[in-house]
Amino acid sequence: MQGVIKAFDPSNGDGIVVRDTDLSEYNLAPNALEGSIFRMLRQGQRVVFVLDASGRATSLSLGSESDMGTPIV
């Protein structure tokens, strides 16, 4: 899934990601950044993610422009 970061608190790792397709909001899983290049997230940052068994966003990564469907100008 693809989306954008709505909020992120670096002190405790809490955050919300909004899915592109239907604007659904998902809380970040406690381990959402493990194994990722991310150490911090900023509001509006585009990410690729999956949902864990509890419906929380995890396995955050950057997508290439083609992965994100970003038009090339």
Backbone as a ProteinNet text record, in pm:
[ID]
protein_1_A
[PRIMARY]
MQGVIKAFDPSNGDGIVVRDTDLSEYNLAPNALEGSIFRMLRQGQRVVFVLDASGRATSLSLGSESDMGTPIV
[TERTIARY]
83.3	0	88.2	30.8	104.4	27.4	100.2	34.4	130.7	80.9	161.3	151.5	256.1	258.5	173.5	76.9	-7.3	54.2	110.1	171.4	274.2	377	478	540.7	549.6	614	742.9	858.6	984.4	1020	962.6	997.6	941.8	828	771.2	738.6	758.4	736.3	590.9	500.2	359.9	341.8	253	226.7	106	68.8	-46.6	-6.3	-45.1	-23.9	-161.3	-177	-303	-283.3	-366	-356.7	-408.3	-336.5	-370.6	-507.2	-539.7	-656.4	-789.1	-800.4	-930	-919	-800.1	-772.3	-796.2	-791.9	-801.9	-677.6	-695.8	-584.8	-548.5	-417.5	-366.1	-260.2	-269.3	-164.3	-40.5	75.7	200.1	217.6	260.5	293.6	420.1	437.8	558.3	688.9	689.5	811.2	810	730.3	710.4	840	937.9	1061.4	1176	1154.3	1260.1	1295.5	1424.2	1471.1	1455.3	1418.3	1394.4	1510.6	1522.8	1623.1	1576.7	1447.7	1392.8	1438.3	1472.9	1496.5	1392.4	1337.7	1236.9	1148.3	1025.4	931.9	883.8	849.7	796.8	657.7	577.3	441.7	447.1	363.7	358.7	455.9	541	637.6	564.7	598.3	535.5	605.2	525	578.9	500.3	563.8	499.5	494	381.6	367.9	276.7	277.1	184.6	113.6	3.1	-68.8	-35.8	-15.8	8.1	-126	-123.4	-244.9	-342.6	-292.1	-377.2	-426.9	-393.3	-437.3	-355.9	-232.1	-143.3	-40.2	2.1	100.5	238	305.8	439.1	521.7	647.5	739.1	743.6	756.8	761.8	887	871.6	985.7	955.8	1060.7	1047.1	1019.7	936	914.7	984.1	1014.5	1068.3	953.5	983.2	877.1	780.5	829.8	739.6	652.6	707.4	629.1	517.2	545.2	449.9	349.8	374.8	285.8	303.4	419.2	446.5	472.2	399.6	424.5	563.9	627.8	760.6	741.2	799.8	788.2	919.2
-117	0	124	232.1	357.3	464	556.4	663.5	772.1	858.6	969.4	970.7	1020.9	1033.9	1154.4	1131.4	1239.8	1301.1	1215.7	1262.8	1160.4	1208.9	1119.8	1187	1114.7	1163.2	1083.2	1144.1	1070	1025.9	1089.7	1052.6	916.3	877.1	746.9	659.2	710.9	632.9	623.3	691.6	691.4	773.1	727.5	802.4	749.3	822.1	787	800	701	705.9	701.4	778.9	785.2	715.9	613.6	538.5	623.9	619.9	700.2	667.1	539.4	499	542.9	538.3	571.7	664	716.3	808.3	746.9	612.5	546	578	593.2	623.5	499.6	476.3	361.8	408.1	359.2	385.5	306.5	361.6	289.7	181.4	64.8	-43	-3.4	-54.9	-20.6	-50.6	-150.9	-189.4	-140.5	-40.9	4.2	44.4	93.7	140.8	39.8	-73.9	-174.9	-228.3	-235.7	-284.1	-182.8	-62	43.4	142.3	220	326.3	446.2	448.8	561.1	558.8	672.9	691.5	788	867.5	966.6	986	1024.5	1050.6	1194.1	1252.9	1389.5	1390.1	1484.1	1497.3	1517.5	1444	1455.2	1363.9	1292.8	1203.3	1083.2	1051.7	939.6	809.9	707.1	578.2	463.6	348.9	222.3	144.2	76.7	4.7	-116.4	-202	-315.2	-306.5	-378.4	-381.9	-510.7	-499.9	-619.7	-683.4	-790.8	-864.2	-779.2	-674	-585.3	-464.9	-459	-347.5	-221.3	-236	-120.6	-121.3	-2.3	12.2	-30.1	-112.1	-158	-176.8	-210.9	-233.5	-114	5	126	130.4	174.7	191.6	303.5	349.3	445.2	368.7	422.1	360.9	444.2	380.4	457	535.4	627.4	705.5	615.6	509.9	420	341.9	303.4	234.2	322.8	450.5	544.4	595.4	568.3	619.9	769.8	820.7	962.7	994.5	1091.4	1124.8	1185	1147.1	1200.5	1324.4	1434.7	1560	1602.1
0	0	0	-45.9	-51.8	23.4	81.6	154.1	194.4	283	334	486.4	547.6	693	731.1	818.6	868.7	993.3	1078.7	1202.9	1248.9	1319.8	1376.6	1496.5	1606.9	1728.8	1748.6	1721.9	1730.7	1872.6	1972.9	2110.3	2149.4	2090.6	2127	2005.8	1885.4	1764	1720	1790.4	1750.1	1623.7	1537.7	1416	1343	1239.3	1156.7	1011.1	930.3	786.2	719.8	612.1	537.6	403.3	377.8	252.2	136.3	23.9	-94.2	-152.9	-164	-241.2	-181.4	-48.2	12.3	133.2	158.8	268.7	406.5	415	544.9	626.4	756.9	847.1	927.2	940.7	1015	1113.3	1235.8	1334.3	1295.2	1328.6	1303.8	1409.2	1366.6	1459.1	1534.8	1656.7	1733.9	1660.6	1573.5	1500.7	1356.6	1325.4	1186.9	1116.3	1190.9	1128.2	1135.8	1200.7	1210.3	1072.1	1043.6	914.9	802.4	836.8	738.6	738.9	632.4	631	713.4	748.3	824.4	969	1020.3	1162.8	1217.2	1126.7	1162.3	1040.6	1064.4	955.8	967.3	854.1	857.6	795.5	839.3	786.9	635.3	563.6	418.2	345.1	418.1	354.2	293.2	168.5	99	136.5	163.9	205.3	142	139.4	104.7	234.8	262.4	388	371.1	471.7	478.8	613.4	624.8	751.4	824.4	956.6	1036.4	1072.6	1149.3	1185.3	1266.1	1330.4	1410.4	1331.1	1201.5	1117.9	1134.4	1183.6	1197.1	1085.6	1044.2	937	985.9	905.6	940.5	813.6	829.4	716	622	678.3	597.7	512.5	389.8	300.6	202	140.1	31.1	-95.4	-181.8	-311.6	-418	-528.3	-639.7	-700.9	-786.6	-849.7	-923.7	-987.5	-1059.5	-961.6	-844.9	-742.5	-689.6	-674.7	-616.9	-721.4	-847.8	-949.7	-970.5	-935.4	-949.3	-1096	-1150.5	-1290.7	-1309.6	-1416.2	-1447.3	-1534.2	-1491.6	-1566.3	-1624.5
[MASK]
+++++++++++++++++++++++++++++++++++++++++++++++++++++++++++++++++++++++++

